[in-house]
Amino acid sequence: MGTGRTLRKESHVRPCKTPAGKARKNKAQRARLVKLGMQADDVKLMGDEEVRVLVQRPAVVKKLAAKAKA
């Protein structure tokens, strides 16, 4: 068992999330959903967490968009 530098290091060098960075990421994710075929009005009404979940599953988004158009 070591007692060296790796166990004493703290996460002070990791950058903090800024509100501007979060907003930029949310805007990019919403644009990605619109490109996948969702309506821009529907995407505007969604919460940030719902957008984040849908961006992770593009195949599901395409199916939802196709179902909405039909």
N, C-alpha and C positions, 0 to 999 in steps of 0.2 A: 504494500500500500504506500503510495507516494504522499509526500507532504510538500511537494514543490510548487512551482509557480502556477501550474494549471489549476490547482485547488484554491489558490488565493485570488485568482482573477475575478473581477466583477464586470458586470455588463455596462460599464460607463461609456464605452466607446461606441456602443450601438446607437444609431440615430433615432430620435423620437419621432413618432408620427405627428405631423402638423395638420391642422384643420385644412390648410390649402392643399396639402398632398392627398388627404382623404377625399376632398371635393373633386380634385382632378381625377382620381381613380374612379369615383362614382360616375362622373360624367363620361369617362371612357367606356365604362361597363354598360351604361345605358345606351350609348351609341352603338356598341357591339350588338346589343339585343335588337336594336332597330335594323341593323344590317342583316341580322339573321331572319328578319321577316315580321317582327312584331310591330304593331301600330305604335307610333310615337306618343299618342295620347294615353294609351294603356301603360306604357313604360313610365310616363311622368307620374302617374298615380301610384305606382308601386313604391314600397319602402326600400331602403338601401339593402337590407338583409335579403329580401326576396329577389332583388336584382342580382345580388351576389350568388345566390343559390342557382338561379337560372343560367347565369353565364357559365357555370361549371358544367352544364349539361346542354350543349348546343343541339344535339339530336332531339331532345325533348322540346326545345324551343321551336325548332323547325316544324315538329308535328303540331304544336299548339297554334302556330301561325297558319299552317295549312288548314287546320280545323276551323279557325276563325274566318278564313277567306271563303270557305265552302258553306 
